[in-house]
Amino acid sequence: TSLSLSASPAAKRAALLQKFSDDANLPALGSAVSRVVQLTSSDDEALQELTNFVLSDVALTQKILRLSNTVSYRTASGRTISTITSAIFLLGFDTVKMCALAMLLVDRLPDTSHAQSVRFELAQALRASVMGRQLARRSHFPDAEEAAITALFKNLGQLLVASHDHDVYNEINVLTQGANLTPAKASLQVLGCSFDQLAVTVLQDWKISDTLIHALTPLSNRVEKSPVNRQEWMSQVASFSSEAARLMPNSNDAKQLADNQTLLTRFGSALNLDKEQIDQLFAVTINETHVLLDSLGLLHQPDKPAEFTGESDPEGQNPPTD
């Protein structure tokens, strides 16, 4: 059970961390996530390892094959993809790796009565990860594809809170929506720490590399300068992708258009983006995420967590927003 709303931030944080500790599935999830994260496309054995990992999960195998046979990915000949090896060659190593990570989070986080909010946060994580992958393709840094994983983990704090303590999650969302605080500031007010700090605590337990963890360090609100190294670039991509993902469900909203300009002002120079390129990144990311969510069985996502859609939607019947 959750503590009362009047409990101190320290007490709420301690209770939340205890729930993480009591969740017998988290260590196994961490071990599986760590295993997938360590696979790199430059490793000759990684293709077979990723193939074996996907094949060990019947549901994941079905979803990867389904994604491979969507209109977006089908080969010009229209040939049906029926093996995971063929799917990896068609979709790309990093796309399959990201889907594997997403499905681990879908399948192994607690299946609570508040699954709608968990699905919402997972959709946000996928949007950020797709955006991170788009930016990685434009980068000259080595192993740039790790940015997509960092962007996915940038939403891990929200996912963990939504799945383990929905009262705290809802309290933070009330401040985000009603008091117009950023998620980081709202989390700090309720828990005495940011979502990113929660994610770092768990990722360290999962033995995720320091490079990925350091990239979750929050940036200031100042205008970002061109990155001096890969680590700084990873942090910029993670922050940009996460903030962009929060805007996408409201892509026709006037405030979102203003926020787009804020993103451009903050990150345009650092990531070498102009308005037209940001608009194009949004369009490509929305389309790619739509296909991914459909293949993963998560397409029907509300544009806000359950408490802010006007009514509960336990069966996920809201129309798609991607």
C-alpha positions, 0 to 999 in steps of 0.5 A: 500500500502507498503512504498518505499524501502527507508523508514526507518525500523521504518516507515516500522515496524509502517506501518506493525503493522498498517496493523495488527491493520486494519485487522478485522480478526486477533482478531477472529483468535487470539481468536480461536487460543488461544482457541485451544492452551489451550486444553490439552489432560490431560483435561477430557473435552478437547476431547469433546471441540476439537471434537466440535471445529472441527465439527464447521468447515466443511472444517476442519472436511473434512480434519481431516477425510481425514487424518484419512483415508490415508494409513499412518493412516488407521487401520490394519483392513482398517476400514473407519474412519467416526467420528471426535471422532474416528479420534482423537483417531486414529491420536492422540489429539495433531495431530488433535490440530496441524491440527486445528491450521494450518487450522485456519492460512490457512483459516483466514489469508488474501487471497492475490495475494501472496498466494504462499508465505503464503503457503510456510511459512505455510508449513515451520511452519508445518514442524517445528511443526512436528519436535517439536512433534517428539522431544517431544516424546523423552522428559521427561518433562511434557506437552512436546507436547507444543513444537510442538505449539511453533515450529509452532508459531516460523514461525508466524512472517514470515506468518504474513509479507507474508500475510500483506506486501509482498513487505517487505517480499520480501525485507527480502527474497532478503537479506536472499537469496542474502546477505546470512543473517539469516531471523532474521538478514534480518528482523532486517535490514528491519524492525528494529525487528526480525520475532520473535519479531513481532510474540511475539507482536501478540501472546501477543495480542492473550493472548497466555501463557507466557511459549509459548511466552518466548520459541520464544526468539532467542538463541545465535549461541553458542553450546547449553548445556543440558537444566536446565528446561522445559522452556529452553528445549522448546526454544531449540526445537523451534529454532532447529525445525525452523532451521531444517524446513528451510533445508528440502526442499533442503535435497539433497543439499550439503550446507544443509548437511553442515548445518545439521552438524552445527545443530548437533554441536549446538544442539546435546548435548542439545537435546541428538541427534547424526547424525543418529538420526537427519537424522532419524528425518528429514526422519520422519518429511518429510514423516509426513509433506507430508501426512499432507500437502496433507490432508490439500490441501497444498501438492504442495509447492514450495521450495522457496517463489514465487519470487525465484522459477523463475516464479509466480505459483498462482495455486500452481502447482509446484511438491511436495518437501516433 
